[in-house]
Each structure stands twice: as structure tokens, then as C-alpha cells.
């Protein structure tokens, strides 16, 4: 499903640092105004923009993501794939016993070890990765 995000934020009616403003000044709700005698005067009603269009993360709690566990990868030719049969072995790039990857929508988010619970595979998370960390280090 394709969706388009749009902003509902109202324009402020001015741009900071535009050519129509005097050099070195910025018009902003947070900026100080200067009286004719050069003294600064602060706005009597400071604006709090911290809550503008910010919703709690709880609005995302119902969003579903694809979660997968990757034990390893390899490259193969089409010829090798066509030759697969019951009992064929495919060697992966990861040594036995090393952590496996937990992916959410194909993005690496954690590492862990495969365990068996009631005859089902499960993952025991051993490391949660920081945002932006691709290699888990």
C-alpha cells in the first residue's frame, strides 16, 4: 500500500533570513525585537512549539511489520539452484554458533541465538542495535 505523508503544520507567514529583511536579522516568534533606542525587548508570549504535531508513539502500536531471522547468506548460480534436490546442502557465510540477525522490514535491529521452545524455533535476543548501526558493533 502506497501512502503519501503530508504536513498539517500551518505556515508561519515569514522566512528567516530572506532578502527582504535587514542584513543580519531574523524574524521568528522566538527572536527578540529591538526598540528604536537599541534596547532589546522580549516577546511577552513565548511560543512553545514542542507539542506541535507531535503524537505519542502509541498511535503506531497497531502497525504490523515483517520480522525475520537470518542465519546466513550465500551466493549461487542458477545452475546450482536448478540442481537442488532433497538432501542437498547449502553452505552459508556464518560460522555455527555465531549470533543470527533479527530484521524488521529487512532492517537489522538486533542479534540473538536460535533456541527451541515446545518444538518451535525461537530467538533469544542477545544484543539490541542502536539506530543507524548496520554491523552490530
C-alpha positions as CSV (number, residue, x, y, z in Angstrom):
1,X,0.0,0.0,0.0
2,X,1.4,3.4,-1.0
3,X,0.7,6.3,1.2
4,X,1.7,9.9,0.9
5,X,2.7,11.8,4.1
6,X,1.5,15.4,4.2
7,X,2.2,18.1,6.7
8,X,-0.6,19.8,8.6
9,X,1.7,22.5,10.0
10,X,0.5,26.0,9.3
11,X,3.0,28.3,7.5
12,X,4.4,31.0,9.7
13,X,4.0,33.7,7.1
14,X,7.7,34.6,7.0
15,X,11.0,33.2,6.2
16,X,14.1,33.7,8.4
17,X,17.0,35.4,6.7
18,X,15.1,36.4,3.5
19,X,16.4,39.1,1.2
20,X,13.6,41.5,2.3
21,X,14.9,41.6,5.9
22,X,17.8,43.8,7.0
23,X,21.1,42.1,6.9
24,X,21.9,40.0,10.0
25,X,18.4,39.9,11.4
26,X,15.9,37.1,11.6
27,X,12.2,37.3,12.1
28,X,11.0,34.5,14.3
29,X,8.4,34.0,17.1
30,X,11.4,33.3,19.4
31,X,13.5,36.2,18.3
32,X,13.9,39.4,20.3
33,X,12.6,42.7,18.8
34,X,14.8,45.7,19.0
35,X,13.4,49.1,20.1
36,X,14.5,52.2,18.2
37,X,16.9,53.2,21.0
38,X,18.7,49.8,20.6
39,X,17.4,48.1,23.8
40,X,16.1,44.5,23.4
41,X,12.6,43.7,24.3
42,X,11.4,40.0,24.5
43,X,8.1,38.8,23.3
44,X,5.5,38.8,26.1
45,X,4.1,35.5,24.9
46,X,6.8,32.9,24.2
47,X,5.8,30.2,21.8
48,X,6.0,26.6,22.8
49,X,6.4,24.5,19.6
50,X,7.5,21.3,21.4
51,X,3.9,19.9,21.2
52,X,3.1,20.9,17.6
53,X,2.1,17.9,15.5
54,X,3.8,15.5,18.0
55,X,1.7,12.4,18.7
56,X,2.6,9.7,21.2
57,X,4.3,6.6,19.8
58,X,1.2,4.7,21.0
59,X,-0.5,5.7,17.7
60,X,1.9,3.3,16.0
61,X,1.3,0.3,18.3
62,X,-1.1,-1.4,15.8
63,X,1.2,-1.1,12.8
64,X,2.4,-4.5,11.6
65,X,6.0,-5.1,10.4
66,X,7.6,-8.2,8.8
67,X,10.0,-9.8,11.3
68,X,12.5,-12.4,10.1
69,X,15.6,-14.2,11.5
70,X,18.5,-14.7,9.1
71,X,21.0,-17.4,9.9
72,X,23.3,-16.7,7.0
73,X,23.7,-16.0,3.3
74,X,25.4,-17.4,0.2
75,X,25.6,-16.8,-3.5
76,X,24.7,-19.4,-6.0
77,X,24.4,-19.7,-9.8
78,X,21.1,-20.5,-11.4
79,X,22.7,-23.8,-12.5
80,X,23.3,-24.7,-8.8
81,X,19.8,-23.8,-7.8
82,X,18.3,-25.9,-10.6
83,X,20.4,-28.8,-9.4
84,X,18.9,-28.7,-5.8
85,X,17.3,-31.9,-4.6
86,X,16.2,-33.4,-1.4
87,X,19.4,-33.8,0.8
88,X,21.4,-31.0,-1.0
89,X,23.5,-28.9,1.4
90,X,23.9,-25.1,1.1
91,X,26.9,-23.7,2.9
92,X,26.3,-20.3,4.5
93,X,28.7,-17.4,5.2
94,X,28.3,-17.6,9.0
95,X,30.0,-20.0,11.4
96,X,28.0,-22.3,13.5
97,X,27.3,-20.8,16.9
98,X,27.6,-17.2,15.8
99,X,24.7,-14.8,16.5
100,X,21.9,-14.6,14.0
101,X,20.2,-11.4,12.7
102,X,16.8,-10.1,13.7
103,X,15.3,-8.0,10.9
104,X,12.2,-5.8,10.9
105,X,11.1,-4.9,7.4
106,X,14.6,-6.0,6.2
107,X,16.3,-3.6,8.6
108,X,18.8,-5.2,11.1
109,X,17.5,-4.3,14.6
110,X,19.0,-7.0,16.9
111,X,21.2,-10.1,17.1
112,X,20.5,-13.3,19.0
113,X,20.7,-17.1,19.3
114,X,18.3,-19.6,18.0
115,X,16.6,-21.7,20.7
116,X,13.8,-24.4,20.6
117,X,10.7,-23.9,22.8
118,X,8.0,-26.6,22.6
119,X,9.3,-28.0,19.3
120,X,9.2,-24.4,17.8
121,X,12.2,-22.3,16.9
122,X,12.6,-19.0,18.8
123,X,15.2,-16.3,19.1
124,X,16.8,-15.3,22.4
125,X,17.9,-11.6,21.8
126,X,21.4,-11.0,22.9
127,X,22.0,-7.6,21.5
128,X,19.7,-4.7,20.5
129,X,21.4,-2.5,18.0
130,X,21.5,1.3,18.2
131,X,19.7,3.1,15.4
132,X,22.0,3.6,12.4
133,X,24.3,0.7,13.4
134,X,24.4,-1.7,10.5
135,X,27.1,-4.2,11.7
136,X,26.1,-4.6,15.3
137,X,29.4,-3.4,16.7
